[in-house]
């Protein structure tokens, strides 16, 4: 039996939870789901420009786990942007941390 996953800390939900290519109806496109913990990893590493070790500490995960979350997030965002898919942010194993 696998060990239960640790809940990742996120600072809050993003202002928007869905992005799509312009000029196409959402119902006509495939969807890619980005979890809230993956979105938080992108925010910490790419927007806030934190080192992976520091970002991992803020999310309360190990650095290798943070790296796996970040790789998964970047792959999903790339797929949505390059293949013209809807990117929806929802779900994941997280707790929302107050500012």
Secondary structure, DSSP 8 states (H G I E B T S, - for coil): -------EEES---S-SEE--TTS-GGGS-EEEE-HHHHHHHIIIIIS---HHHHHHHHTS-HHHHHHHHHHHHHHHHHHHHHT-EEEE---SEEE---
